[in-house]
Amino acid sequence: MITNENTIRLIYDEAFGTNCNGAITYNVFKHNSDLQKSAMAFLAEKGIRDWTNGNIRHEPGYDVIGADNKKYEVKSTGKSNQKVLTIENLTAKLGLCDYIAILDFENYRAFVIPHDDFFNEGNTKILDAGRGRLKWCFSYNDTGKRQVLNTQFILKYEQDFNEILGIH
């Protein structure tokens, strides 16, 4: 569950704002990790859709298709614990998308990694015990001992989080 109050408020306002007519109150949202995960996934897909001038599709292997017909598998994450962040179900995307887009809502960071770089250079990283999972350091501190190679790998593909989400 996300613990940063500003992040929780941002996600709630963007995902529900005035559109939910009070059906989901902020207090309920703040204490419900399932609602938070759903809202993050929705905002990540919406952000990548808008950033690429594309459409949300939810096809096997990708979530968004950009105006240039590039396919994006969109993953979102928040604070899973204080040491690492994780995204999962990646091996099923092999050969089906052009990019893996990752939005980290706890640290306000975004990464858009080309498919071939992700599955070729990152191959030994994502096949975490055959689960298709990628882990990296929560603090993005590449001098630490937690998931150093994975952290360095994704940092090469960082994009502007606020630009992707349309926050100015």
C-alpha positions as CSV (number, residue, x, y, z in Angstrom):
1,M,0.0,0.0,0.0
2,I,1.2,3.5,-0.8
3,T,2.1,5.5,2.3
4,N,3.0,8.9,0.8
5,E,0.0,11.2,1.5
6,N,0.7,13.4,-1.5
7,T,0.9,10.4,-3.8
8,I,-2.4,9.0,-2.5
9,R,-4.1,12.3,-3.0
10,L,-2.7,12.7,-6.5
11,I,-3.9,9.2,-7.5
12,Y,-7.3,9.7,-5.9
13,D,-7.9,13.1,-7.5
14,E,-6.8,12.0,-10.9
15,A,-8.6,8.7,-10.9
16,F,-11.8,9.7,-9.2
17,G,-11.8,13.4,-8.7
18,T,-15.3,14.9,-9.0
19,N,-16.4,12.0,-11.3
20,C,-17.2,9.5,-8.7
21,N,-19.9,11.6,-7.0
22,G,-18.7,10.6,-3.5
23,A,-19.1,6.8,-4.3
24,I,-15.5,6.2,-3.2
25,T,-14.4,8.6,-0.4
26,Y,-10.8,9.6,0.0
27,N,-10.6,7.9,3.4
28,V,-11.8,4.6,1.9
29,F,-9.3,4.9,-1.0
30,K,-6.4,5.8,1.3
31,H,-6.8,2.6,3.2
32,N,-7.6,0.2,0.4
33,S,-4.6,-1.1,-1.5
34,D,-6.8,-2.8,-4.1
35,L,-8.4,0.5,-5.1
36,Q,-5.0,2.1,-5.2
37,K,-3.6,-0.5,-7.5
38,S,-6.6,-0.3,-9.8
39,A,-6.3,3.5,-9.9
40,M,-2.6,3.4,-10.6
41,A,-3.1,1.0,-13.5
42,F,-5.9,3.1,-14.9
43,L,-3.8,6.3,-14.7
44,A,-0.7,4.6,-16.1
45,E,-2.6,3.4,-19.2
46,K,-4.3,6.7,-19.6
47,G,-1.0,8.5,-19.3
48,I,0.7,6.4,-21.9
49,R,-2.3,6.6,-24.2
50,D,-2.3,10.4,-24.0
51,W,1.5,10.6,-24.3
52,T,1.5,8.5,-27.5
53,N,-1.8,10.0,-28.9
54,G,-3.0,6.4,-28.9
55,N,-5.8,4.2,-27.7
56,I,-6.2,1.8,-24.8
57,R,-6.7,-1.7,-26.2
58,H,-6.0,-4.4,-23.6
59,E,-4.9,-6.9,-26.2
60,P,-2.8,-10.0,-25.4
61,G,0.7,-8.7,-24.7
62,Y,0.0,-4.9,-24.7
63,D,-2.4,-2.3,-23.2
64,V,-2.0,0.7,-25.4
65,I,-1.4,1.2,-29.1
66,G,0.2,4.6,-30.0
67,A,-0.7,6.8,-33.0
68,D,2.3,5.3,-34.8
69,N,1.0,1.8,-34.2
70,K,3.6,1.0,-31.6
71,K,2.3,-1.3,-28.8
72,Y,3.0,-0.6,-25.2
73,E,2.7,-3.0,-22.3
74,V,1.9,-0.7,-19.3
75,K,3.0,-1.5,-15.7
76,S,2.5,0.6,-12.6
77,T,3.9,0.2,-9.2
78,G,4.0,1.9,-5.8
79,K,5.6,1.1,-2.6
80,S,5.8,-2.7,-2.1
81,N,8.3,-2.5,0.7
82,Q,11.1,-0.1,1.5
83,K,13.8,-2.0,-0.4
84,V,12.6,-3.0,-3.9
85,L,9.8,-2.3,-6.4
86,T,8.5,-5.1,-8.6
87,I,6.5,-5.6,-11.8
88,E,5.4,-9.0,-12.9
89,N,3.9,-11.1,-15.7
90,L,6.5,-10.0,-18.2
91,T,7.4,-13.2,-20.0
92,A,3.9,-13.3,-21.5
93,K,4.7,-10.1,-23.3
94,L,7.6,-11.5,-25.2
95,G,7.2,-10.7,-28.9
96,L,3.8,-9.1,-28.4
97,C,4.7,-5.4,-27.7
98,D,7.1,-2.8,-28.8
99,Y,7.7,-1.2,-25.4
100,I,7.4,-1.9,-21.7
101,A,6.3,1.3,-20.0
102,I,6.7,1.4,-16.2
103,L,5.2,4.2,-14.0
104,D,6.4,4.3,-10.4
105,F,3.7,6.3,-8.5
106,E,5.7,6.4,-5.2
107,N,8.8,8.1,-6.6
108,Y,7.2,9.9,-9.6
109,R,9.4,8.2,-12.1
110,A,8.6,6.7,-15.5
111,F,10.5,4.4,-17.9
112,V,9.7,3.4,-21.5
113,I,11.9,0.5,-22.5
114,P,12.1,-0.9,-26.0
115,H,10.9,-4.5,-26.2
116,D,14.2,-5.8,-27.7
117,D,16.4,-4.1,-25.1
118,F,14.1,-5.3,-22.3
119,F,14.0,-8.9,-23.4
120,N,17.6,-9.2,-24.7
121,E,19.7,-7.1,-22.4
122,G,17.3,-7.5,-19.5
123,N,16.6,-11.2,-20.1
124,T,18.5,-12.6,-17.1
125,K,17.0,-9.8,-15.0
126,I,13.4,-10.4,-15.7
127,L,13.4,-14.2,-15.5
128,D,13.3,-14.0,-11.7
129,A,12.7,-17.6,-10.8
130,G,10.8,-18.1,-14.0
131,R,8.1,-15.7,-12.8
132,G,8.7,-12.9,-15.4
133,R,9.3,-10.5,-12.7
134,L,11.6,-7.4,-12.6
135,K,12.8,-6.0,-9.3
136,W,14.8,-2.8,-8.8
137,C,16.0,-0.6,-5.9
138,F,13.2,1.5,-4.4
139,S,15.6,4.4,-3.8
140,Y,17.2,4.1,-7.3
141,N,20.5,4.2,-5.5
142,D,22.8,2.3,-7.8
143,T,25.6,2.3,-5.2
144,G,23.6,0.0,-2.9
145,K,23.4,-3.7,-3.0
146,R,19.8,-4.2,-3.9
147,Q,19.1,-5.0,-7.6
148,V,21.9,-2.9,-8.8
149,L,22.0,-4.2,-12.4
150,N,18.2,-3.9,-12.8
151,T,18.2,-0.4,-11.4
152,Q,21.0,0.7,-13.7
153,F,19.2,-1.0,-16.6
154,I,15.8,0.8,-16.2
155,L,17.4,4.2,-15.4
156,K,18.7,4.3,-19.0
157,Y,15.2,4.6,-20.2
158,E,13.7,7.2,-17.9
159,Q,11.1,9.6,-19.2
160,D,9.4,12.6,-17.5
161,F,6.7,11.2,-15.2
162,N,4.7,14.5,-15.1
163,E,4.8,14.8,-18.9
164,I,3.4,11.2,-19.3
165,L,0.6,11.9,-16.8
166,G,0.0,15.3,-18.2
167,I,0.8,17.0,-14.9
168,H,2.2,20.5,-15.2
